[in-house]
């Protein structure tokens, strides 16, 4: 079997130094590596370094006559088995999404007919910016594999998602891409997925809350509930698949972030309320999180110990903010506001009362008396002022997709968008 051929495009930014280790790992695994270095990338690594490690010529200019004679840029873009962009800066991602070809790297990316894998690296605010999220969603919709960046401290001193994944993680993603290459659609054929701008939620911004909240009593104890976050995460995944820009505000759950979703982790109801307010305005808010109703009025600074008296220490409670009701009263209230209700009895009646009390548009209610939170399926009732739409029990992913279809139809009625 021939050695896999990788075309590595190295973008600018301090993370470019990791490309050196990536080339070493790929060569050690027996792969052939050709490198393209952008002008910004040359500020951080040299062509000589990459050439020495890759044992191949490094390409830097679209207008190098000698390079064009030896190997034209069109051939260079197509003779690889996989094109890898690492680091993929915000600028590179934007140009890839828009189809801009103003240097060698972007021209190769536009001209290639081979699978493309991008490993992003940028400041946390740039990664979370709406423009970058749109670009990432567009690229994923076009079939580009865009990795999730690592989270941590950055060279600029800020902390959050945006760090280039470690070379070993990129190498693993390359291995997966080579083992399971996506189907490349012939120019004369039709893709087997809807173009990004034809997806039902393309152009929409959706905020979703998921999981429980943990309300600390002391450094080791907290008030919580049994919410697993599975339904909320499934809804976030379905919204992203449907083309939406998705902001997921998640309580403490060990679930992976769905592809194409911006995730903000919180612990308490107060933190979740603040992040929800920060995330507005949106086209729709789907409040799936099982927020704790109460918190300890005062959190002990040290672990509360038994004193041997047999007396239970008192625990004073305070009411948590009502996030759903607050969003309903907000000047930035979304055009469509959806709440969730997990009930153990009189499910529809409680949901109808909650609908009126909270001021939202729909309540998605389910009975958790026999099937506690954390299961893999749900039977839900969509309660609105127009009545009750009851669904059969379905896997949570199927509930999520069906709900997204309903939300897409409703948003089109309330705030129609012009589409190509």
C-alpha positions as semicolon CSV with decimal commas, in nm:
position;residue;x (nm);y (nm);z (nm)
1;X;0,000;0,000;0,000
2;X;0,136;0,345;-0,095
3;X;0,224;0,581;0,187
4;X;-0,053;0,833;0,259
5;X;0,022;1,173;0,107
6;X;-0,051;1,479;0,321
7;X;-0,052;1,838;0,202
8;X;-0,001;2,046;0,517
9;X;-0,093;2,416;0,503
10;X;0,066;2,606;0,792
11;X;-0,114;2,929;0,883
12;X;0,012;3,218;1,094
13;X;0,003;3,259;1,469
14;X;0,224;3,149;1,754
15;X;0,069;2,799;1,735
16;X;0,249;2,748;1,404
17;X;0,544;2,607;1,599
18;X;0,337;2,294;1,667
19;X;0,332;2,220;1,295
20;X;0,698;2,118;1,329
21;X;0,609;1,838;1,571
22;X;0,310;1,742;1,354
23;X;0,537;1,695;1,050
24;X;0,770;1,481;1,261
25;X;0,482;1,258;1,377
26;X;0,345;1,217;1,025
27;X;0,685;1,127;0,882
28;X;0,747;0,884;1,168
29;X;0,417;0,715;1,075
30;X;0,544;0,669;0,719
31;X;0,339;0,943;0,553
32;X;0,463;1,169;0,277
33;X;0,428;1,536;0,374
34;X;0,440;1,841;0,150
35;X;0,413;2,175;0,328
36;X;0,268;2,506;0,217
37;X;0,366;2,797;0,441
38;X;0,160;3,116;0,439
39;X;0,327;3,456;0,455
40;X;0,202;3,495;0,814
41;X;0,323;3,144;0,898
42;X;0,674;3,240;0,784
43;X;0,687;3,485;1,075
44;X;0,684;3,191;1,318
45;X;0,848;2,893;1,144
46;X;1,093;2,880;0,854
47;X;1,064;2,692;0,525
48;X;1,404;2,536;0,597
49;X;1,280;2,376;0,922
50;X;0,971;2,225;0,760
51;X;1,171;2,109;0,456
52;X;1,430;1,938;0,675
53;X;1,169;1,750;0,876
54;X;0,934;1,676;0,586
55;X;1,216;1,586;0,347
56;X;1,026;1,772;0,076
57;X;1,027;2,117;-0,079
58;X;0,818;2,378;0,105
59;X;0,595;2,599;-0,108
60;X;0,530;2,962;-0,016
61;X;0,436;3,166;-0,325
62;X;0,166;3,144;-0,587
63;X;0,386;3,335;-0,832
64;X;0,707;3,134;-0,813
65;X;0,783;3,045;-1,177
66;X;1,027;2,766;-1,081
67;X;0,766;2,602;-0,856
68;X;0,503;2,623;-1,130
69;X;0,735;2,453;-1,377
70;X;0,824;2,172;-1,131
71;X;0,471;2,121;-0,996
72;X;0,181;2,351;-1,078
73;X;-0,039;2,460;-0,793
74;X;-0,340;2,273;-0,933
75;X;-0,143;1,947;-0,934
76;X;-0,013;2,021;-0,585
77;X;-0,370;2,063;-0,463
78;X;-0,482;1,728;-0,599
79;X;-0,194;1,485;-0,565
80;X;-0,243;1,454;-0,187
81;X;-0,476;1,206;-0,015
82;X;-0,569;1,465;0,249
83;X;-0,523;1,840;0,284
84;X;-0,458;1,953;0,643
85;X;-0,470;2,315;0,762
86;X;-0,286;2,353;1,094
87;X;-0,301;2,603;1,238
88;X;-0,622;2,723;1,072
89;X;-0,648;3,087;1,175
90;X;-0,974;3,284;1,183
91;X;-0,861;3,455;0,862
92;X;-0,793;3,124;0,685
93;X;-1,127;2,977;0,795
94;X;-1,309;3,288;0,673
95;X;-1,139;3,272;0,334
96;X;-1,207;2,900;0,303
97;X;-1,576;2,953;0,381
98;X;-1,606;3,241;0,135
99;X;-1,408;3,073;-0,143
100;X;-1,142;3,344;-0,150
101;X;-0,820;3,253;-0,332
102;X;-0,569;3,536;-0,283
103;X;-0,250;3,343;-0,206
104;X;-0,104;2,998;-0,263
105;X;-0,270;2,835;0,041
106;X;-0,623;2,959;-0,030
107;X;-0,588;2,889;-0,402
108;X;-0,491;2,530;-0,326
109;X;-0,785;2,492;-0,090
110;X;-1,028;2,620;-0,351
111;X;-0,875;2,406;-0,627
112;X;-0,851;2,076;-0,438
113;X;-1,089;1,789;-0,493
114;X;-0,953;1,599;-0,191
115;X;-1,081;1,585;0,170
116;X;-0,981;1,878;0,391
117;X;-0,916;1,875;0,767
118;X;-0,873;2,203;0,958
119;X;-0,730;2,243;1,310
120;X;-0,828;2,590;1,435
121;X;-0,610;2,817;1,649
122;X;-0,702;3,169;1,754
123;X;-0,794;3,394;2,045
124;X;-1,095;3,273;2,246
125;X;-1,306;3,576;2,149
126;X;-1,225;3,521;1,784
127;X;-1,328;3,154;1,810
128;X;-1,655;3,245;1,986
129;X;-1,734;3,535;1,752
130;X;-2,053;3,492;1,550
131;X;-1,864;3,535;1,222
132;X;-1,625;3,250;1,302
133;X;-1,913;3,028;1,413
134;X;-2,090;3,093;1,082
135;X;-1,773;3,016;0,889
136;X;-1,716;2,691;1,078
137;X;-2,078;2,586;1,024
138;X;-2,048;2,664;0,653
139;X;-1,726;2,466;0,618
140;X;-1,869;2,167;0,800
141;X;-2,178;2,188;0,582
142;X;-1,949;2,184;0,278
143;X;-1,780;1,865;0,401
144;X;-1,467;2,008;0,561
145;X;-1,366;1,840;0,888
146;X;-1,311;2,121;1,139
147;X;-1,166;2,002;1,469
148;X;-1,267;2,159;1,799
149;X;-0,983;2,367;1,945
150;X;-0,836;2,289;2,285
151;X;-0,925;2,497;2,588
152;X;-0,663;2,658;2,808
153;X;-0,438;2,956;2,864
154;X;-0,329;3,138;2,550
155;X;-0,021;3,333;2,453
156;X;-0,226;3,654;2,482
157;X;-0,300;3,575;2,848
158;X;-0,669;3,489;2,804
159;X;-0,822;3,151;2,886
160;X;-1,078;2,950;2,693
161;X;-1,133;2,750;2,372
162;X;-0,907;2,845;2,084
163;X;-0,576;2,667;2,141
164;X;-0,445;2,454;1,856
165;X;-0,503;2,085;1,939
166;X;-0,186;1,902;2,030
167;X;0,002;1,744;1,736
168;X;-0,086;1,393;1,859
169;X;-0,457;1,482;1,852
170;X;-0,426;1,625;1,500
171;X;-0,237;1,313;1,393
172;X;-0,521;1,097;1,533
173;X;-0,776;1,306;1,339
174;X;-0,568;1,261;1,024
175;X;-0,563;0,884;1,080
176;X;-0,944;0,885;1,114
177;X;-0,986;1,096;0,802
178;X;-0,762;0,864;0,599
179;X;-0,942;0,555;0,728
180;X;-1,289;0,699;0,661
181;X;-1,261;0,944;0,373
182;X;-1,580;1,138;0,296
183;X;-1,751;1,078;-0,034
184;X;-1,627;1,335;-0,284
185;X;-1,914;1,450;-0,504
186;X;-1,830;1,471;-0,878
187;X;-1,865;1,816;-1,030
188;X;-2,154;1,691;-1,243
189;X;-2,333;1,519;-0,957
190;X;-2,545;1,636;-0,668
191;X;-2,424;1,630;-0,306
192;X;-2,593;1,390;-0,069
193;X;-2,642;1,666;0,187
194;X;-2,826;1,995;0,160
195;X;-2,599;2,295;0,098
196;X;-2,553;2,494;0,418
197;X;-2,774;2,783;0,308
198;X;-3,056;2,541;0,219
199;X;-3,070;2,380;0,561
200;X;-3,389;2,467;0,750
201;X;-3,219;2,664;1,030
202;X;-2,939;2,826;0,827
203;X;-2,915;3,193;0,924
204;X;-3,080;3,135;1,263
205;X;-2,913;3,181;1,600
206;X;-3,038;2,947;1,873
207;X;-2,957;2,942;2,243
208;X;-2,998;2,616;2,435
209;X;-2,951;2,539;2,804
210;X;-2,887;2,181;2,915
211;X;-2,804;1,967;3,217
212;X;-2,845;2,033;3,589
213;X;-2,706;2,308;3,804
214;X;-2,500;2,240;4,117
215;X;-2,567;2,474;4,406
216;X;-2,284;2,450;4,662
217;X;-2,358;2,395;5,030
218;X;-1,992;2,374;5,130
219;X;-1,672;2,293;4,936
220;X;-1,770;1,925;4,895
221;X;-2,151;1,916;4,890
222;X;-2,413;2,066;4,662
223;X;-2,784;2,066;4,581
224;X;-2,860;1,914;4,239
225;X;-3,098;1,694;4,042
226;X;-3,068;1,387;3,820
227;X;-3,058;1,565;3,484
228;X;-2,805;1,399;3,249
229;X;-2,806;1,675;2,987
230;X;-2,858;1,415;2,710
231;X;-3,177;1,566;2,569
232;X;-3,039;1,919;2,567
233;X;-2,715;1,811;2,400
234;X;-2,912;1,611;2,141
235;X;-3,117;1,923;2,065
236;X;-2,801;2,131;2,029
237;X;-2,656;1,873;1,788
238;X;-2,977;1,863;1,583
239;X;-2,991;2,244;1,564
240;X;-2,632;2,259;1,436
241;X;-2,704;1,982;1,182
242;X;-2,998;2,190;1,060
243;X;-2,764;2,482;0,991
244;X;-2,819;2,703;1,297
245;X;-2,553;2,892;1,487
246;X;-2,589;2,727;1,829
247;X;-2,490;2,856;2,172
248;X;-2,513;2,577;2,431
249;X;-2,499;2,679;2,796
250;X;-2,432;2,360;2,986
251;X;-2,445;2,266;3,349
252;X;-2,187;2,022;3,488
253;X;-2,222;1,710;3,268
254;X;-1,946;1,488;3,117
255;X;-2,086;1,500;2,763
256;X;-1,880;1,588;2,454
257;X;-1,959;1,912;2,275
258;X;-2,165;1,844;1,961
259;X;-1,988;1,940;1,636
260;X;-2,048;2,297;1,528
261;X;-2,178;2,409;1,868
262;X;-2,042;2,691;2,084
263;X;-2,040;2,563;2,442
264;X;-2,023;2,763;2,764
265;X;-1,993;2,562;3,087
266;X;-2,151;2,683;3,411
267;X;-2,211;2,534;3,753
268;X;-2,483;2,734;3,929
269;X;-2,820;2,878;3,834
270;X;-2,689;3,230;3,887
271;X;-2,403;3,165;3,644
272;X;-2,642;3,013;3,391
273;X;-2,877;3,311;3,415
274;X;-2,589;3,551;3,349
275;X;-2,465;3,354;3,047
276;X;-2,816;3,331;2,903
277;X;-2,858;3,708;2,931
278;X;-2,514;3,754;2,770
279;X;-2,615;3,523;2,484
280;X;-2,918;3,727;2,379
281;X;-3,049;3,827;2,129
282;X;-3,128;3,503;1,945
283;X;-3,401;3,381;1,712
284;X;-3,505;3,103;1,949
285;X;-3,418;2,999;2,303
286;X;-3,477;2,640;2,412
287;X;-3,444;2,612;2,788
288;X;-3,387;2,240;2,846
289;X;-3,173;2,269;3,161
290;X;-3,317;2,137;3,487
291;X;-3,221;2,438;3,695
292;X;-3,226;2,388;4,073
293;X;-3,512;2,582;4,229
294;X;-3,316;2,661;4,544
295;X;-2,961;2,722;4,661
296;X;-2,805;2,747;5,004
297;X;-2,862;3,096;5,140
298;X;-2,501;3,094;5,257
299;X;-2,225;2,863;5,136
300;X;-1,996;2,737;5,410
301;X;-1,629;2,808;5,350
302;X;-1,527;2,472;5,498
303;X;-1,682;2,126;5,502
304;X;-1,969;2,107;5,749
305;X;-1,880;1,837;6,001
306;X;-2,096;1,625;6,230
307;X;-2,034;1,730;6,589
308;X;-2,155;1,407;6,755
309;X;-2,463;1,570;6,907
310;X;-2,707;1,400;6,671
311;X;-2,842;1,739;6,572
312;X;-2,863;1,810;6,199
313;X;-2,722;2,154;6,116
314;X;-2,987;2,386;5,972
315;X;-2,974;2,460;5,600
316;X;-3,138;2,785;5,499
317;X;-3,243;2,800;5,135
318;X;-3,284;3,089;4,893
319;X;-3,478;3,084;4,567
320;X;-3,276;3,074;4,247
321;X;-3,343;3,313;3,957
322;X;-3,622;3,203;3,724
323;X;-3,427;3,202;3,398
324;X;-3,717;3,113;3,169
325;X;-3,948;3,380;3,312
326;X;-3,669;3,638;3,305
327;X;-3,602;3,574;2,936
328;X;-3,976;3,599;2,865
329;X;-3,981;3,947;3,023
330;X;-3,654;4,060;2,868
331;X;-3,649;4,344;2,611
332;X;-3,447;4,097;2,402
333;X;-3,706;3,819;2,430
334;X;-3,654;3,573;2,144
335;X;-3,930;3,546;1,882
336;X;-3,968;3,183;1,990
337;X;-3,914;3,084;2,354
338;X;-3,941;2,717;2,452
339;X;-3,934;2,579;2,805
340;X;-3,909;2,222;2,931
341;X;-4,093;2,055;3,218
342;X;-4,003;1,719;3,373
343;X;-4,305;1,610;3,576
344;X;-4,396;1,309;3,788
345;X;-4,775;1,354;3,778
346;X;-5,047;1,548;3,591
347;X;-4,789;1,621;3,323
348;X;-5,003;1,818;3,079
349;X;-5,188;2,014;3,347
350;X;-4,863;2,119;3,512
351;X;-4,717;2,211;3,173
352;X;-5,018;2,427;3,086
353;X;-4,988;2,607;3,420
354;X;-4,615;2,657;3,364
355;X;-4,679;2,794;3,015
356;X;-4,907;3,062;3,156
357;X;-4,683;3,137;3,454
358;X;-4,356;3,165;3,262
359;X;-4,480;3,358;2,960
360;X;-4,309;3,137;2,700
361;X;-4,445;3,009;2,368
362;X;-4,416;2,633;2,417
363;X;-4,354;2,394;2,702
364;X;-4,205;2,056;2,615
365;X;-4,324;1,827;2,893
366;X;-4,239;1,469;2,978
367;X;-4,322;1,223;3,255
368;X;-4,016;1,114;3,453
369;X;-4,198;0,915;3,721
370;X;-4,137;0,574;3,558
371;X;-3,836;0,660;3,340
372;X;-3,601;0,883;3,541
373;X;-3,369;1,140;3,392
374;X;-3,069;0,990;3,216
375;X;-3,260;0,747;2,994
376;X;-3,205;0,718;2,620
377;X;-3,562;0,794;2,508
378;X;-3,841;1,039;2,577
379;X;-4,215;1,073;2,529
380;X;-4,295;1,442;2,511
381;X;-4,597;1,669;2,483
382;X;-4,561;2,010;2,314
383;X;-4,795;2,239;2,505
384;X;-4,885;2,579;2,357
385;X;-5,179;2,818;2,358
386;X;-5,300;2,631;2,048
387;X;-5,325;2,298;2,229
388;X;-5,119;1,986;2,299
389;X;-4,912;1,791;2,045
390;X;-4,827;1,452;2,198
391;X;-4,552;1,239;2,043
392;X;-4,484;0,868;2,074
393;X;-4,179;0,760;2,273
394;X;-3,867;0,819;2,066
395;X;-3,489;0,810;2,114
396;X;-3,371;1,147;2,241
397;X;-3,188;1,217;1,914
398;X;-3,514;1,159;1,722
399;X;-3,702;1,387;1,962
400;X;-3,438;1,652;1,901
401;X;-3,459;1,632;1,521
402;X;-3,839;1,636;1,523
403;X;-3,837;1,936;1,755
404;X;-3,594;2,119;1,523
405;X;-3,826;2,058;1,228
406;X;-4,114;2,206;1,425
407;X;-3,904;2,503;1,537
408;X;-3,780;2,569;1,182
409;X;-4,139;2,578;1,055
410;X;-4,247;2,809;1,337
411;X;-3,957;3,050;1,288
412;X;-4,033;3,067;0,917
413;X;-4,386;3,180;1,006
414;X;-4,270;3,434;1,265
415;X;-3,954;3,575;1,107
416;X;-3,920;3,449;0,749
417;X;-3,576;3,464;0,587
418;X;-3,497;3,510;0,221
419;X;-3,296;3,215;0,088
420;X;-3,111;3,155;-0,236
